[in-house]
């Protein structure tokens, strides 16, 4: 089975609107090919869980599963040197 990963740009524990647009397009492609759509969420701190947390938001935008990657090194801007290892892992 195919998997589609969409990297979510997280700003202040909220997904950036461009990332949600990409997730929407990913949902269309995943539905067309019967794939699972994953939202990759790099977070410096553990997100709060509730009705409007980041995982709930990406779920509403079509993500089947959320991959939460957490680490202090992810607090800065999303750069390949800081986020690539988290994505590969």
SEFIZA-3560 file (N, C-alpha, C; in Angstrom, 3 decimals):
REM SEFIZA-3560
<numar><xx>0.838</xx><yy>-1.171</yy><zz>0.000</zz><atom>N</atom></numar>
<numar><xx>0.000</xx><yy>0.000</yy><zz>0.000</zz><atom>CA</atom></numar>
<numar><xx>0.888</xx><yy>1.241</yy><zz>0.000</zz><atom>C</atom></numar>
<numar><xx>0.452</xx><yy>2.261</yy><zz>-0.694</zz><atom>N</atom></numar>
<numar><xx>1.200</xx><yy>3.503</yy><zz>-0.806</zz><atom>CA</atom></numar>
<numar><xx>0.957</xx><yy>4.406</yy><zz>0.407</zz><atom>C</atom></numar>
<numar><xx>1.956</xx><yy>5.191</yy><zz>0.720</zz><atom>N</atom></numar>
<numar><xx>1.854</xx><yy>6.190</yy><zz>1.777</zz><atom>CA</atom></numar>
<numar><xx>2.255</xx><yy>7.547</yy><zz>1.215</zz><atom>C</atom></numar>
<numar><xx>1.587</xx><yy>8.578</yy><zz>1.654</zz><atom>N</atom></numar>
<numar><xx>1.926</xx><yy>9.941</yy><zz>1.265</zz><atom>CA</atom></numar>
<numar><xx>2.230</xx><yy>10.715</yy><zz>2.537</zz><atom>C</atom></numar>
<numar><xx>3.392</xx><yy>11.372</yy><zz>2.554</zz><atom>N</atom></numar>
<numar><xx>3.792</xx><yy>12.186</yy><zz>3.695</zz><atom>CA</atom></numar>
<numar><xx>3.662</xx><yy>13.653</yy><zz>3.316</zz><atom>C</atom></numar>
<numar><xx>3.028</xx><yy>14.440</yy><zz>4.180</zz><atom>N</atom></numar>
<numar><xx>2.949</xx><yy>15.886</yy><zz>3.995</zz><atom>CA</atom></numar>
<numar><xx>3.600</xx><yy>16.523</yy><zz>5.216</zz><atom>C</atom></numar>
<numar><xx>4.659</xx><yy>17.278</yy><zz>4.962</zz><atom>N</atom></numar>
<numar><xx>5.368</xx><yy>17.976</yy><zz>6.027</zz><atom>CA</atom></numar>
<numar><xx>4.551</xx><yy>19.203</yy><zz>6.418</zz><atom>C</atom></numar>
<numar><xx>4.250</xx><yy>19.343</yy><zz>7.689</zz><atom>N</atom></numar>
<numar><xx>3.447</xx><yy>20.452</yy><zz>8.190</zz><atom>CA</atom></numar>
<numar><xx>4.365</xx><yy>21.473</yy><zz>8.848</zz><atom>C</atom></numar>
<numar><xx>4.359</xx><yy>22.680</yy><zz>8.324</zz><atom>N</atom></numar>
<numar><xx>5.130</xx><yy>23.768</yy><zz>8.914</zz><atom>CA</atom></numar>
<numar><xx>4.370</xx><yy>24.256</yy><zz>10.146</zz><atom>C</atom></numar>
<numar><xx>4.957</xx><yy>24.064</yy><zz>11.318</zz><atom>N</atom></numar>
<numar><xx>4.302</xx><yy>24.408</yy><zz>12.581</zz><atom>CA</atom></numar>
<numar><xx>4.837</xx><yy>25.738</yy><zz>13.070</zz><atom>C</atom></numar>
<numar><xx>3.930</xx><yy>26.670</yy><zz>13.327</zz><atom>N</atom></numar>
<numar><xx>4.304</xx><yy>27.981</yy><zz>13.851</zz><atom>CA</atom></numar>
<numar><xx>3.483</xx><yy>28.257</yy><zz>15.103</zz><atom>C</atom></numar>
<numar><xx>4.146</xx><yy>28.283</yy><zz>16.231</zz><atom>N</atom></numar>
<numar><xx>3.456</xx><yy>28.558</yy><zz>17.484</zz><atom>CA</atom></numar>
<numar><xx>2.393</xx><yy>27.526</yy><zz>17.820</zz><atom>C</atom></numar>
<numar><xx>2.699</xx><yy>26.262</yy><zz>17.603</zz><atom>N</atom></numar>
<numar><xx>1.782</xx><yy>25.146</yy><zz>17.883</zz><atom>CA</atom></numar>
<numar><xx>0.536</xx><yy>25.162</yy><zz>17.004</zz><atom>C</atom></numar>
<numar><xx>0.619</xx><yy>25.848</yy><zz>15.859</zz><atom>N</atom></numar>
<numar><xx>-0.472</xx><yy>25.877</yy><zz>14.877</zz><atom>CA</atom></numar>
<numar><xx>0.111</xx><yy>25.534</yy><zz>13.513</zz><atom>C</atom></numar>
<numar><xx>-0.617</xx><yy>24.803</yy><zz>12.687</zz><atom>N</atom></numar>
<numar><xx>-0.124</xx><yy>24.528</yy><zz>11.339</zz><atom>CA</atom></numar>
<numar><xx>-0.247</xx><yy>25.770</yy><zz>10.459</zz><atom>C</atom></numar>
<numar><xx>0.753</xx><yy>26.003</yy><zz>9.624</zz><atom>N</atom></numar>
<numar><xx>0.716</xx><yy>27.138</yy><zz>8.699</zz><atom>CA</atom></numar>
<numar><xx>-0.359</xx><yy>26.874</yy><zz>7.636</zz><atom>C</atom></numar>
<numar><xx>-1.101</xx><yy>27.895</yy><zz>7.224</zz><atom>N</atom></numar>
<numar><xx>-2.164</xx><yy>27.695</yy><zz>6.221</zz><atom>CA</atom></numar>
<numar><xx>-1.681</xx><yy>27.037</yy><zz>4.922</zz><atom>C</atom></numar>
<numar><xx>-0.450</xx><yy>27.341</yy><zz>4.488</zz><atom>N</atom></numar>
<numar><xx>0.077</xx><yy>26.691</yy><zz>3.268</zz><atom>CA</atom></numar>
<numar><xx>0.198</xx><yy>25.189</yy><zz>3.457</zz><atom>C</atom></numar>
<numar><xx>0.566</xx><yy>24.776</yy><zz>4.650</zz><atom>N</atom></numar>
<numar><xx>0.679</xx><yy>23.348</yy><zz>4.933</zz><atom>CA</atom></numar>
<numar><xx>-0.682</xx><yy>22.672</yy><zz>4.891</zz><atom>C</atom></numar>
<numar><xx>-1.708</xx><yy>23.362</yy><zz>5.351</zz><atom>N</atom></numar>
<numar><xx>-3.055</xx><yy>22.795</yy><zz>5.308</zz><atom>CA</atom></numar>
<numar><xx>-3.554</xx><yy>22.679</yy><zz>3.871</zz><atom>C</atom></numar>
<numar><xx>-3.160</xx><yy>23.623</yy><zz>3.018</zz><atom>N</atom></numar>
<numar><xx>-3.493</xx><yy>23.532</yy><zz>1.597</zz><atom>CA</atom></numar>
<numar><xx>-2.808</xx><yy>22.319</yy><zz>0.974</zz><atom>C</atom></numar>
<numar><xx>-1.535</xx><yy>22.116</yy><zz>1.304</zz><atom>N</atom></numar>
<numar><xx>-0.808</xx><yy>20.952</yy><zz>0.805</zz><atom>CA</atom></numar>
<numar><xx>-1.447</xx><yy>19.656</yy><zz>1.293</zz><atom>C</atom></numar>
<numar><xx>-1.915</xx><yy>19.663</yy><zz>2.531</zz><atom>N</atom></numar>
<numar><xx>-2.581</xx><yy>18.491</yy><zz>3.090</zz><atom>CA</atom></numar>
<numar><xx>-3.873</xx><yy>18.189</yy><zz>2.339</zz><atom>C</atom></numar>
<numar><xx>-4.595</xx><yy>19.234</yy><zz>1.965</zz><atom>N</atom></numar>
<numar><xx>-5.812</xx><yy>19.079</yy><zz>1.173</zz><atom>CA</atom></numar>
<numar><xx>-5.524</xx><yy>18.407</yy><zz>-0.165</zz><atom>C</atom></numar>
<numar><xx>-4.479</xx><yy>18.858</yy><zz>-0.850</zz><atom>N</atom></numar>
<numar><xx>-4.081</xx><yy>18.243</yy><zz>-2.121</zz><atom>CA</atom></numar>
<numar><xx>-3.619</xx><yy>16.802</yy><zz>-1.903</zz><atom>C</atom></numar>
<numar><xx>-2.894</xx><yy>16.578</yy><zz>-0.810</zz><atom>N</atom></numar>
<numar><xx>-2.457</xx><yy>15.225</yy><zz>-0.491</zz><atom>CA</atom></numar>
<numar><xx>-3.636</xx><yy>14.293</yy><zz>-0.271</zz><atom>C</atom></numar>
<numar><xx>-4.699</xx><yy>14.805</yy><zz>0.351</zz><atom>N</atom></numar>
<numar><xx>-5.906</xx><yy>13.996</yy><zz>0.582</zz><atom>CA</atom></numar>
<numar><xx>-6.522</xx><yy>13.561</yy><zz>-0.742</zz><atom>C</atom></numar>
<numar><xx>-6.565</xx><yy>14.470</yy><zz>-1.702</zz><atom>N</atom></numar>
<numar><xx>-7.121</xx><yy>14.129</yy><zz>-3.030</zz><atom>CA</atom></numar>
<numar><xx>-6.316</xx><yy>13.016</yy><zz>-3.696</zz><atom>C</atom></numar>
<numar><xx>-4.996</xx><yy>13.160</yy><zz>-3.641</zz><atom>N</atom></numar>
<numar><xx>-4.130</xx><yy>12.153</yy><zz>-4.265</zz><atom>CA</atom></numar>
<numar><xx>-4.244</xx><yy>10.823</yy><zz>-3.533</zz><atom>C</atom></numar>
<numar><xx>-4.234</xx><yy>10.857</yy><zz>-2.217</zz><atom>N</atom></numar>
<numar><xx>-4.335</xx><yy>9.627</yy><zz>-1.430</zz><atom>CA</atom></numar>
<numar><xx>-5.652</xx><yy>8.914</yy><zz>-1.698</zz><atom>C</atom></numar>
<numar><xx>-6.717</xx><yy>9.660</yy><zz>-1.794</zz><atom>N</atom></numar>
<numar><xx>-8.027</xx><yy>9.046</yy><zz>-2.072</zz><atom>CA</atom></numar>
<numar><xx>-8.060</xx><yy>8.421</yy><zz>-3.451</zz><atom>C</atom></numar>
<numar><xx>-7.434</xx><yy>9.075</yy><zz>-4.404</zz><atom>N</atom></numar>
<numar><xx>-7.425</xx><yy>8.569</yy><zz>-5.776</zz><atom>CA</atom></numar>
<numar><xx>-6.664</xx><yy>7.254</yy><zz>-5.888</zz><atom>C</atom></numar>
<numar><xx>-5.581</xx><yy>7.115</yy><zz>-5.137</zz><atom>N</atom></numar>
<numar><xx>-4.732</xx><yy>5.928</yy><zz>-5.251</zz><atom>CA</atom></numar>
<numar><xx>-4.883</xx><yy>4.945</yy><zz>-4.095</zz><atom>C</atom></numar>
<numar><xx>-5.777</xx><yy>5.208</yy><zz>-3.174</zz><atom>N</atom></numar>
<numar><xx>-5.968</xx><yy>4.310</yy><zz>-2.043</zz><atom>CA</atom></numar>
<numar><xx>-4.800</xx><yy>4.317</yy><zz>-1.076</zz><atom>C</atom></numar>
<numar><xx>-4.149</xx><yy>5.455</yy><zz>-0.943</zz><atom>N</atom></numar>
<numar><xx>-2.975</xx><yy>5.578</yy><zz>-0.085</zz><atom>CA</atom></numar>
<numar><xx>-3.360</xx><yy>6.109</yy><zz>1.296</zz><atom>C</atom></numar>
<numar><xx>-2.459</xx><yy>5.953</yy><zz>2.234</zz><atom>N</atom></numar>
<numar><xx>-2.620</xx><yy>6.509</yy><zz>3.566</zz><atom>CA</atom></numar>
<numar><xx>-1.913</xx><yy>7.856</yy><zz>3.599</zz><atom>C</atom></numar>
<numar><xx>-2.593</xx><yy>8.878</yy><zz>4.102</zz><atom>N</atom></numar>
<numar><xx>-2.029</xx><yy>10.224</yy><zz>4.165</zz><atom>CA</atom></numar>
<numar><xx>-1.533</xx><yy>10.507</yy><zz>5.579</zz><atom>C</atom></numar>
<numar><xx>-0.227</xx><yy>10.775</yy><zz>5.684</zz><atom>N</atom></numar>
<numar><xx>0.408</xx><yy>11.085</yy><zz>6.962</zz><atom>CA</atom></numar>
<numar><xx>0.740</xx><yy>12.570</yy><zz>7.024</zz><atom>C</atom></numar>
<numar><xx>0.469</xx><yy>13.198</yy><zz>8.145</zz><atom>N</atom></numar>
<numar><xx>0.906</xx><yy>14.564</yy><zz>8.417</zz><atom>CA</atom></numar>
<numar><xx>2.123</xx><yy>14.475</yy><zz>9.327</zz><atom>C</atom></numar>
<numar><xx>3.260</xx><yy>14.984</yy><zz>8.877</zz><atom>N</atom></numar>
<numar><xx>4.486</xx><yy>14.977</yy><zz>9.672</zz><atom>CA</atom></numar>
<numar><xx>4.541</xx><yy>16.291</yy><zz>10.444</zz><atom>C</atom></numar>
<numar><xx>4.483</xx><yy>16.200</yy><zz>11.765</zz><atom>N</atom></numar>
<numar><xx>4.400</xx><yy>17.374</yy><zz>12.633</zz><atom>CA</atom></numar>
<numar><xx>5.666</xx><yy>17.523</yy><zz>13.467</zz><atom>C</atom></numar>
<numar><xx>6.599</xx><yy>18.401</yy><zz>13.060</zz><atom>N</atom></numar>
<numar><xx>7.788</xx><yy>18.645</yy><zz>13.877</zz><atom>CA</atom></numar>
<numar><xx>7.471</xx><yy>19.662</yy><zz>14.966</zz><atom>C</atom></numar>
<numar><xx>7.625</xx><yy>19.280</yy><zz>16.215</zz><atom>N</atom></numar>
<numar><xx>7.281</xx><yy>20.159</yy><zz>17.340</zz><atom>CA</atom></numar>
<numar><xx>8.424</xx><yy>20.211</yy><zz>18.340</zz><atom>C</atom></numar>
<numar><xx>8.717</xx><yy>21.411</yy><zz>18.810</zz><atom>N</atom></numar>
<numar><xx>9.737</xx><yy>21.555</yy><zz>19.852</zz><atom>CA</atom></numar>
<numar><xx>9.186</xx><yy>21.133</yy><zz>21.202</zz><atom>C</atom></numar>
<numar><xx>7.889</xx><yy>21.363</yy><zz>21.425</zz><atom>N</atom></numar>
<numar><xx>7.238</xx><yy>20.999</yy><zz>22.678</zz><atom>CA</atom></numar>
<numar><xx>6.050</xx><yy>20.092</yy><zz>22.368</zz><atom>C</atom></numar>
<numar><xx>5.657</xx><yy>19.312</yy><zz>23.334</zz><atom>N</atom></numar>
<numar><xx>4.489</xx><yy>18.463</yy><zz>23.179</zz><atom>CA</atom></numar>
<numar><xx>3.260</xx><yy>19.338</yy><zz>22.989</zz><atom>C</atom></numar>
<numar><xx>2.467</xx><yy>19.086</yy><zz>21.946</zz><atom>N</atom></numar>
<numar><xx>1.276</xx><yy>19.906</yy><zz>21.741</zz><atom>CA</atom></numar>
<numar><xx>0.225</xx><yy>19.630</yy><zz>22.806</zz><atom>C</atom></numar>
<numar><xx>-0.611</xx><yy>20.616</yy><zz>23.012</zz><atom>N</atom></numar>
<numar><xx>-1.732</xx><yy>20.418</yy><zz>23.922</zz><atom>CA</atom></numar>
<numar><xx>-2.774</xx><yy>19.585</yy><zz>23.187</zz><atom>C</atom></numar>
<numar><xx>-3.480</xx><yy>18.780</yy><zz>23.906</zz><atom>N</atom></numar>
<numar><xx>-4.486</xx><yy>17.930</yy><zz>23.292</zz><atom>CA</atom></numar>
<numar><xx>-5.863</xx><yy>18.427</yy><zz>23.690</zz><atom>C</atom></numar>
<numar><xx>-6.710</xx><yy>18.600</yy><zz>22.720</zz><atom>N</atom></numar>
<numar><xx>-8.063</xx><yy>19.090</yy><zz>22.946</zz><atom>CA</atom></numar>
<numar><xx>-8.817</xx><yy>19.114</yy><zz>21.633</zz><atom>C</atom></numar>
<numar><xx>-9.922</xx><yy>19.821</yy><zz>21.612</zz><atom>N</atom></numar>
<numar><xx>-10.754</xx><yy>19.826</yy><zz>20.408</zz><atom>CA</atom></numar>
<numar><xx>-10.149</xx><yy>20.642</yy><zz>19.280</zz><atom>C</atom></numar>
<numar><xx>-9.211</xx><yy>21.565</yy><zz>19.593</zz><atom>N</atom></numar>
<numar><xx>-8.634</xx><yy>22.413</yy><zz>18.552</zz><atom>CA</atom></numar>
<numar><xx>-7.108</xx><yy>22.329</yy><zz>18.526</zz><atom>C</atom></numar>
<numar><xx>-6.559</xx><yy>21.188</yy><zz>18.953</zz><atom>N</atom></numar>
<numar><xx>-5.108</xx><yy>21.045</yy><zz>18.930</zz><atom>CA</atom></numar>
<numar><xx>-4.641</xx><yy>20.754</yy><zz>17.504</zz><atom>C</atom></numar>
<numar><xx>-3.336</xx><yy>20.768</yy><zz>17.307</zz><atom>N</atom></numar>
<numar><xx>-2.774</xx><yy>20.635</yy><zz>15.969</zz><atom>CA</atom></numar>
<numar><xx>-3.111</xx><yy>19.288</yy><zz>15.325</zz><atom>C</atom></numar>
<numar><xx>-3.181</xx><yy>18.235</yy><zz>16.111</zz><atom>N</atom></numar>
<numar><xx>-3.506</xx><yy>16.918</yy><zz>15.560</zz><atom>CA</atom></numar>
<numar><xx>-4.964</xx><yy>16.883</yy><zz>15.096</zz><atom>C</atom></numar>
<numar><xx>-5.849</xx><yy>17.499</yy><zz>15.845</zz><atom>N</atom></numar>
<numar><xx>-7.259</xx><yy>17.585</yy><zz>15.427</zz><atom>CA</atom></numar>
<numar><xx>-7.404</xx><yy>18.390</yy><zz>14.142</zz><atom>C</atom></numar>
<numar><xx>-6.626</xx><yy>19.468</yy><zz>14.027</zz><atom>N</atom></numar>
<numar><xx>-6.706</xx><yy>20.316</yy><zz>12.833</zz><atom>CA</atom></numar>
<numar><xx>-6.264</xx><yy>19.549</yy><zz>11.594</zz><atom>C</atom></numar>
<numar><xx>-5.109</xx><yy>18.852</yy><zz>11.667</zz><atom>N</atom></numar>
<numar><xx>-4.651</xx><yy>18.121</yy><zz>10.479</zz><atom>CA</atom></numar>
<numar><xx>-5.590</xx><yy>16.958</yy><zz>10.148</zz><atom>C</atom></numar>
<numar><xx>-6.236</xx><yy>16.403</yy><zz>11.148</zz><atom>N</atom></numar>
<numar><xx>-7.226</xx><yy>15.351</yy><zz>10.896</zz><atom>CA</atom></numar>
<numar><xx>-8.422</xx><yy>15.903</yy><zz>10.131</zz><atom>C</atom></numar>
<numar><xx>-8.868</xx><yy>17.088</yy><zz>10.512</zz><atom>N</atom></numar>
<numar><xx>-9.988</xx><yy>17.720</yy><zz>9.809</zz><atom>CA</atom></numar>
<numar><xx>-9.635</xx><yy>18.073</yy><zz>8.372</zz><atom>C</atom></numar>
<numar><xx>-8.357</xx><yy>18.301</yy><zz>8.096</zz><atom>N</atom></numar>
<numar><xx>-7.917</xx><yy>18.618</yy><zz>6.745</zz><atom>CA</atom></numar>
<numar><xx>-7.554</xx><yy>17.380</yy><zz>5.935</zz><atom>C</atom></numar>
<numar><xx>-7.823</xx><yy>16.207</yy><zz>6.467</zz><atom>N</atom></numar>
<numar><xx>-7.701</xx><yy>14.993</yy><zz>5.670</zz><atom>CA</atom></numar>
<numar><xx>-6.631</xx><yy>14.007</yy><zz>6.044</zz><atom>C</atom></numar>
<numar><xx>-5.795</xx><yy>14.295</yy><zz>7.032</zz><atom>N</atom></numar>
<numar><xx>-4.733</xx><yy>13.355</yy><zz>7.409</zz><atom>CA</atom></numar>
<numar><xx>-5.336</xx><yy>12.099</yy><zz>8.035</zz><atom>C</atom></numar>
<numar><xx>-4.878</xx><yy>10.943</yy><zz>7.566</zz><atom>N</atom></numar>
<numar><xx>-5.297</xx><yy>9.681</yy><zz>8.167</zz><atom>CA</atom></numar>
<numar><xx>-4.555</xx><yy>9.452</yy><zz>9.479</zz><atom>C</atom></numar>
<numar><xx>-3.266</xx><yy>9.830</yy><zz>9.476</zz><atom>N</atom></numar>
<numar><xx>-2.428</xx><yy>9.627</yy><zz>10.653</zz><atom>CA</atom></numar>
<numar><xx>-1.512</xx><yy>10.836</yy><zz>10.816</zz><atom>C</atom></numar>
<numar><xx>-1.120</xx><yy>11.102</yy><zz>12.045</zz><atom>N</atom></numar>
<numar><xx>-0.187</xx><yy>12.186</yy><zz>12.347</zz><atom>CA</atom></numar>
<numar><xx>1.077</xx><yy>11.587</yy><zz>12.939</zz><atom>C</atom></numar>
<numar><xx>2.216</xx><yy>11.984</yy><zz>12.390</zz><atom>N</atom></numar>
<numar><xx>3.510</xx><yy>11.563</yy><zz>12.912</zz><atom>CA</atom></numar>
<numar><xx>4.102</xx><yy>12.735</yy><zz>13.667</zz><atom>C</atom></numar>
<numar><xx>4.095</xx><yy>12.662</yy><zz>14.970</zz><atom>N</atom></numar>
<numar><xx>4.598</xx><yy>13.730</yy><zz>15.817</zz><atom>CA</atom></numar>
<numar><xx>6.082</xx><yy>13.498</yy><zz>16.070</zz><atom>C</atom></numar>
<numar><xx>6.893</xx><yy>14.449</yy><zz>15.628</zz><atom>N</atom></numar>
<numar><xx>8.339</xx><yy>14.387</yy><zz>15.833</zz><atom>CA</atom></numar>
<numar><xx>8.685</xx><yy>15.515</yy><zz>16.794</zz><atom>C</atom></numar>
<numar><xx>9.237</xx><yy>15.157</yy><zz>17.929</zz><atom>N</atom></numar>
<numar><xx>9.468</xx><yy>16.145</yy><zz>18.976</zz><atom>CA</atom></numar>
<numar><xx>10.941</xx><yy>16.239</yy><zz>19.319</zz><atom>C</atom></numar>
<numar><xx>11.414</xx><yy>17.462</yy><zz>19.537</zz><atom>N</atom></numar>
<numar><xx>12.791</xx><yy>17.681</yy><zz>19.964</zz><atom>CA</atom></numar>
<numar><xx>13.072</xx><yy>19.157</yy><zz>20.108</zz><atom>C</atom></numar>
<numar><xx>13.952</xx><yy>19.510</yy><zz>21.043</zz><atom>N</atom></numar>
<numar><xx>14.291</xx><yy>20.912</yy><zz>21.271</zz><atom>CA</atom></numar>
<numar><xx>14.923</xx><yy>21.555</yy><zz>20.041</zz><atom>C</atom></numar>
<numar><xx>15.636</xx><yy>20.774</yy><zz>19.233</zz><atom>N</atom></numar>
<numar><xx>16.306</xx><yy>21.317</yy><zz>18.052</zz><atom>CA</atom></numar>
<numar><xx>15.315</xx><yy>21.757</yy><zz>16.966</zz><atom>C</atom></numar>
<numar><xx>14.044</xx><yy>21.432</yy><zz>17.129</zz><atom>N</atom></numar>
<numar><xx>13.038</xx><yy>21.797</yy><zz>16.138</zz><atom>CA</atom></numar>
<numar><xx>12.387</xx><yy>23.151</yy><zz>16.434</zz><atom>C</atom></numar>
<numar><xx>12.889</xx><yy>23.874</yy><zz>17.432</zz><atom>N</atom></numar>
<numar><xx>12.288</xx><yy>25.150</yy><zz>17.826</zz><atom>CA</atom></numar>
<numar><xx>12.566</xx><yy>26.259</yy><zz>16.822</zz><atom>C</atom></numar>
<numar><xx>13.663</xx><yy>26.187</yy><zz>16.103</zz><atom>N</atom></numar>
<numar><xx>14.021</xx><yy>27.239</yy><zz>15.164</zz><atom>CA</atom></numar>
<numar><xx>13.263</xx><yy>27.122</yy><zz>13.851</zz><atom>C</atom></numar>
<numar><xx>13.689</xx><yy>27.903</yy><zz>12.881</zz><atom>N</atom></numar>
<numar><xx>13.032</xx><yy>27.835</yy><zz>11.577</zz><atom>CA</atom></numar>
<numar><xx>13.260</xx><yy>26.470</yy><zz>10.931</zz><atom>C</atom></numar>
<numar><xx>12.329</xx><yy>26.033</yy><zz>10.083</zz><atom>N</atom></numar>
<numar><xx>12.475</xx><yy>24.714</yy><zz>9.450</zz><atom>CA</atom></numar>
<numar><xx>13.570</xx><yy>24.718</yy><zz>8.398</zz><atom>C</atom></numar>
<numar><xx>14.711</xx><yy>24.185</yy><zz>8.765</zz><atom>N</atom></numar>
<numar><xx>15.850</xx><yy>24.083</yy><zz>7.865</zz><atom>CA</atom></numar>
<numar><xx>16.216</xx><yy>22.616</yy><zz>7.703</zz><atom>C</atom></numar>
<numar><xx>16.810</xx><yy>22.296</yy><zz>6.578</zz><atom>N</atom></numar>
<numar><xx>17.215</xx><yy>20.912</yy><zz>6.350</zz><atom>CA</atom></numar>
<numar><xx>18.178</xx><yy>20.434</yy><zz>7.424</zz><atom>C</atom></numar>
<numar><xx>19.073</xx><yy>21.320</yy><zz>7.891</zz><atom>N</atom></numar>
<numar><xx>20.065</xx><yy>20.896</yy><zz>8.884</zz><atom>CA</atom></numar>
<numar><xx>19.435</xx><yy>20.614</yy><zz>10.249</zz><atom>C</atom></numar>
<numar><xx>18.265</xx><yy>21.176</yy><zz>10.526</zz><atom>N</atom></numar>
<numar><xx>17.632</xx><yy>20.930</yy><zz>11.823</zz><atom>CA</atom></numar>
<numar><xx>16.465</xx><yy>19.939</yy><zz>11.738</zz><atom>C</atom></numar>
<numar><xx>15.767</xx><yy>19.891</yy><zz>10.636</zz><atom>N</atom></numar>
<numar><xx>14.564</xx><yy>19.070</yy><zz>10.544</zz><atom>CA</atom></numar>
<numar><xx>14.729</xx><yy>17.791</yy><zz>9.731</zz><atom>C</atom></numar>
<numar><xx>15.758</xx><yy>17.715</yy><zz>8.893</zz><atom>N</atom></numar>
<numar><xx>15.900</xx><yy>16.550</yy><zz>8.029</zz><atom>CA</atom></numar>
<numar><xx>16.090</xx><yy>15.253</yy><zz>8.800</zz><atom>C</atom></numar>
<numar><xx>16.920</xx><yy>15.275</yy><zz>9.848</zz><atom>N</atom></numar>
<numar><xx>17.123</xx><yy>14.060</yy><zz>10.644</zz><atom>CA</atom></numar>
<numar><xx>15.815</xx><yy>13.588</yy><zz>11.278</zz><atom>C</atom></numar>
<numar><xx>14.994</xx><yy>14.525</yy><zz>11.721</zz><atom>N</atom></numar>
<numar><xx>13.700</xx><yy>14.162</yy><zz>12.329</zz><atom>CA</atom></numar>
<numar><xx>12.777</xx><yy>13.523</yy><zz>11.306</zz><atom>C</atom></numar>
<numar><xx>12.788</xx><yy>14.035</yy><zz>10.103</zz><atom>N</atom></numar>
<numar><xx>11.924</xx><yy>13.483</yy><zz>9.053</zz><atom>CA</atom></numar>
<numar><xx>12.405</xx><yy>12.103</yy><zz>8.628</zz><atom>C</atom></numar>
<numar><xx>13.706</xx><yy>11.943</yy><zz>8.482</zz><atom>N</atom></numar>
<numar><xx>14.254</xx><yy>10.651</yy><zz>8.077</zz><atom>CA</atom></numar>
<numar><xx>13.968</xx><yy>9.597</yy><zz>9.133</zz><atom>C</atom></numar>
<numar><xx>14.079</xx><yy>9.973</yy><zz>10.410</zz><atom>N</atom></numar>
<numar><xx>13.821</xx><yy>9.022</yy><zz>11.499</zz><atom>CA</atom></numar>
<numar><xx>12.376</xx><yy>8.586</yy><zz>11.471</zz><atom>C</atom></numar>
//
